[in-house]
Amino acid sequence: MTSGTGNWSYSTTFDCDGVASGTQLQSYMGVTRRAAAPGFCFSNDDDIKKAMNKCCSSSCSGASPIDVSTAAGQSQCLVDYGGFSSSYACVAGSGKSAVFPTYCNGSYAYSTNAMYVRATDTLCCPDTCHWTPEDLKTSEGENKCLNLESSGWTNWDCNGLSGRSAAVPSYCKTTNSNYKRAVPDNCCKDECAELAAAQTKSETEAQCLQSSGSSNWTYTSTFDCDGIESGTKLASYTGYSRTAAAPGFCVSADADIKAAVNKCCPDSCKGINSKDDLPFDLDTAAGQSQCLVEYGGFSTSYACRAGGGKSAVWPTYCNHSYKYSSNVKYVRAADTLCCPEDCTPTVDDLLTSYGENKCLNLESSGWTNWDCNVLEGGLQLFQAIARLPIPTTKEQFLIIVAKMSATFWQQQRTKVRPKLSV
């Protein structure tokens, strides 16, 4: 036979109907030959099929006598047309050894035995020896693809299904050419491409946030719009986790932060117009605690104010605080999102004992249970000051005097309020 191409060219070991050992013809010719028909008349390889129909047309009439849907049929096919022993089938099982993937033409582990490969790949096991896009929709198909494209994937697929180990994300960035061909280039390319796109999106958002805003509020690379949660595939792929800036900071009390997040994360901020649109209630300790965990990285034992088993982030993690912490992430969350009312003094605060206490603790230290304490009857302002801890700087003293002076005249109009009890 002179038809066919490349490794599929027939050799003198084949003719159309074969020359069986022990026959008169074999004795006369001095050779045995394998029958190419009727099996290869139905080959999955177009070159082989054309060669058969050209050279063995009379032997190629009728239906295929081979049933390769069973291990027994596969084994018989491999014996008759590949010269295998009867202990082989396409895949291992029922006492049979596997010809997959070693004797598949598309296999990384491709054998040089042309007769074995021809029978396995084009006739007896064509479905096993070739992967298709449909295969990549199942764990079994992904495993087949991996083993055809590279070696060592005995019990692997892309996503770790059906008890298999996951090739994604660990091998998406591999520099090994064989693994690269198997995972990111072919068998798991959609999964790896999705992770790559997600990383690009995160990097773009992080850079946008980092370049927006001002002063100490400038975002670092630890933030993007939607976050990368530790322990996820994406975190494993990127090698880092990130905190989500949205939806929380979309409604930050800090104008710079709010503008930056709405600029860099428009899709994530869509429909988030006020704190009432957030997934937690900032009017409750539970909501404050959740906010502080998600956006500040605090433990669950914190809320804005102490109580209910929670420790207070006020005033230490308030930007306006005299005791201001250097932990920008903590302060950003506490001051501009989770506890803005506690962290920011206002003129109206000076109309209440609670507000005076808040002001004193933000402006200076040591005012745990103090307010301005101007008593009814017109006691001199400096009599009250004399009972307070001594300010440590002139600036602190002037601030306290100014605040208390304003409060003094207001209290003369509204009468005495009870001393703060906390």
N, C-alpha and C positions, 0 to 999 in steps of 0.2 A: 504494500500500500504506500503510495507516494502522496496521498492527500493529507490535509491537516496542516497545522502550523506549530512551530516551536516545540515545546515539550509534549504536545499532544500528537505529534506525528507517529503513526503506527510503525511498529518494527516488524521484523520477520517472524515474531512470535504470534502474530495474529493473521487470520484470514477470515472470510465471511462465516463459514460453518464449522471451522476447526478441524484438526487432525488429531484424533484421540490416540493416546498411547495404547499399544498392543493390537492395533488394527492392522489389516493388510496394507492399507494406504500408508500408515506410519512406517511399517516395515519396508515398504517399497521406497518411500521417500527418505527414510532415515531421520525424520524430524517429527516432532509434535507441534501442533499449533492450537492456540485458543480461538474459540469462535467469537468474533466481534458482534455477530448477530445472534438473536434479535436484540440483545440488550442495548448496545450502543446506537442502535437505530433510534432510540428514545433518549439519547444523551442530553444532558442539560447544557452542553457546550455546542454552540452553533457550528464551529469548525468540524467537530467530530460528527455531528449529525449530517452535515453536507457530505463529508467523506463517505459515510455509510450509505447514504442514498445514491451516491454516484457509483460506488464500487460494489455494493451488495443490495441492489434494488430488489431483486427477487427474494432475498432473505429478509427484507424489511417490511414485508406485507403483513397485515394483521395487527392486532392489539399487543401491547406490551405484556409479556408473560411474567413480569417481575412485580412483586408487591413489596415495596420498601417501606411500608407504613408499620411493619412489625419488626421486632428484633430478629426473628427467624428469617424473614424475607431479606432483611439487610445482610445478615450473615451469609445466606446462600448467594446473594448477589456478589458480595465481596470475594467469596470462594471462586465463583464461576468466572468473574470478569477481572478480578484483581490478583488472584493467586494467594489470597490470605488463607490462614487456617480457619476452621469452623468456630474458633473461640473468639472471633471478633464480630462486633456490631458497630453501628454509628457512634453510640454513646455507651458508656459502661452501665452494666446492670444485668440481672438474671444470669450471672455467671459469665457474661461476655466482657471482654476488654474493649476499650474505645479506640476507634481510628481517628476520632476528633480530639484535638485539632491537628495532630501531627501530619496526617495524610490529606489535609485540605489544601488546595492550591493557594487559597488566599491567606493561609496561616503564616504567622511569624515563624512558627516552628517547622515550616515546610520541609518535607522529606525529598531526597533526591531520587527515590525509587519511583520512576515515572509510571510504571504499571499500577502500583498501589494507589498513587495519587489520582491517576486517571479514573480508576474505578470508584474510588471514594468520592471525589469531588464532583464528577459530572454525571454519575449514574446511581450509585447506591445511597449516597448521603448528601445530595446537593443542598437540601434545606438546612442541614446541620452545618455545612461547610461555607455558607455564605450568609452574612448578616444584612438586614435591610432596615430602612427607617422604622418600619413597623415593629421590628425586634426591640427597638429602643424604648418601647412603651411598656415593656415588662422586665422584671428582674432577671428572668431566665434568658431573655434576648440580650440584655446588657452584658450578662456573663458570657454568652456566646461571642459577642462582639469583642470583648476584652481579651478573651483567650485566642481569638483569631488574629488580633492586631499586635499582641504582645504575649509575654510568657509570665507565668506565676500567678494567674488570677483564678485559681481553682474554685474558690468560694467567695468571689467578690461580685458586686454590681456597682452601679453609680451611687445609689442612695441608701444602701444598707437594708434592703428589704429581704423578706423570705429567709431570714437567718444568715444573710450574707454580710460581709464587711463592706463598708462604703468607700469607694474610690474618691468621692467628692466630700469635702473640698481638698483633702490632703494632697492629691496628685494633680490638681488643676494647674499649679504653678511649677510642676516638676521640670527639671532641666534634662532629665534622662530622655534621650530621643525615642527609645522604645515605649516608655510609659507615656510620653507626650503624644505619640501617635495614637495610643490606645485611649487615653482619657480625654484631654482637652481638644484633640484634633478630630476624634471620631465618635467614640462610644458615649461619652458624657459631655459632648461639646455644648449642648443647650444649657445644662446645669452650670458648667464652668463659665459660659458666656453671661448667664444671668447674674452670677456672683461678681464677675468683672464689671458689669454695668452698674451694679449696686455700689461697688467700691468707688467707681468713678463719680457717681452721683454724690456719695458721701464726701469725697475729697473736694468736689466743687463747692458743695454747701459749706463745708468747714472753712475753706479758703475765703468764701464770701463773708461768712460771719466774722472771721478773724480780721478781715480788712474793713469791717464796718464798725460803727460805734466809736466811742472815745474813751480816753483815759483808762482807768482800772477796769472798766466794763467791757473792754475789747475781748471778744471771744477767743479762746485758744482752740487747738485742734482736737480737744476732748469733746467738742459739740458738733453735731450736724443737725439737720431738720428733724429726722425721725428716729435717730439713735441706732446704735448697733449693740444689741444686748450680749453680754458676756455668756459664753457657752453655746452660742448659735453657730450655724454653719458659716454665716457671714463673718462673725468674729474670728473664727478659725482661719478663714480664707484671708482676711485682711491682716490678722495678727494683732488687732486691737479692738477695744469696745469704745463706744461713744454715747454720750448722753443726748437725748432728744431735746432740742430747743423748743419744739412745738409739741402740743398746742400751748403749753404754759406761757412761755415768754412772748407769745403773740399778743398778749394783753398785759405785758409787764408794766409796772407803775413807773419805770424809768423810760423816758421818751426815746433815748438813744437805743436802748435794747429793743424796745417795741418796734422802732423803725427798722433796725437791722434785721430782726427776725421776719418781719412782714416783707421786707425786700428780698431776703435770701430764701424764704420758705413760703412763697405765696400759695402753693397748693395745700401745704400742711396747715396754713393759717385760715384757709377758706372757711367761713361760717363761725369763726372764733372772734367775737366782737367784745366780749366782756368776761369777767371772771365767772359769771353764771353759765357760760358755755363750756367751762372746763369739766373734766370728769371727776372732780372732787369738790367738796363744799368747804371753801376757805373760812366760813363762819363757824366751823366746828374744829375741835382739837384733832379729830380723826382726819379731817380733810387737810388741815395744815400739816399734819405729820406725813400724810401721803405725798403732799406737794414737796416737802423738804427732802423726803427720800428720793423721789423721782428726779428732781431738778437740782438738788444740792448735794446729794450723796450722803445725807445724814442717816443715822440709824433710826429705827422706828420708835426710839424712846424720846424723840424730840417733838415739841410743838412750839408755837410762838411764845406762849407763856407757860409757866410751870403749873402743874395740876393734873389730876387724873392719872397719876403715875408717869407723867411726861416731864422731862427737863425743858428749860426755856432756852431758846436761841436768842431771845431779847435779854439784855441789850448787846451782848458780845458780838453777835453776827449781824449787827445793823451798821450800815455804812456811815450813818450820822453819829455813831457811838464814840464816846471818849475811849472806850475799851476796844475799839475796832480791831477785828481779827485780820490777819494777813492772808487767810484762806479765801481767795477770791470767789471760788465756786460756792462755798458756804454762804458768804455775804451776799452774793448776787441773788441766790435763791431766797434767802430770808428777807432781804431788804426790798427787792423790787417785785417779788411775786407772791411769796407765801405769807409774809407778815408785814406788808407795807404800812399798815395803819399803826402797828406797834413800833415800827422802826423810824418813822418820820414825824418829828415834832411839828405842831402847827400852832398858830395863835389861839385857836379855839381850845386847845388843850389846857391853856392857862386859866380857863374858866372853871375847871374841876380839880378836885384833889387828886384824882386818878391821873389826869393829864399833867398836873404839876410834877407828880412823882415820875411819870414817864420822861418828862423834859429833864429833870434833875439827873436821872440815871443815864440819859443819852449824852448829856453835856459834861458829866463828871462821874466820879466813882464814889461808892460808899453810901448811896441814898436808898438803901433797900426799903425802908419803911418811913420815908419822909415825904412831906409836901411843904408848901410855903408857910402854912400854919399862922396866918395873920388872924388874931383873935378879935372877937367883938369887944368894943369898948375903947378901941383906938390905941392899943398897945403899940409902942414905937416899933417900927420896922426892924431896927437894929437890935432890939431885945430878942426878937426871933432869930436873927442871924447869929447872935452870940451863943445860942444853944446848938448851933449846927457845927459839924466838923469843919476844921479850918481848911479853906481852899489851899491847894498846893501852889497855885500860880496866881499872879495878878489878873490874868485873863479870865480864869475860872471865877475869881471873886467878882469881877465886873459883870460877867454873864449872869451870875446868881442874883446880884443886886438888881440888875435890869429886869430880870424875870419877876422877881419878888415885888419890885416897885409897881410893875404893871398889874400884878395880881392884887396888891394892897388896895389900889384905888377901885379896882373892880369889886373887891369884896366889901368895900364900904357901901357899895350900892346894892349888893345882893345878900348881905348879911353873912353870918358865919356858916361854913360848911364843916362837917365832921372830919377829923383827921383820918387819913387813909389807913385802912386796915387790910393787910395782905397776908 
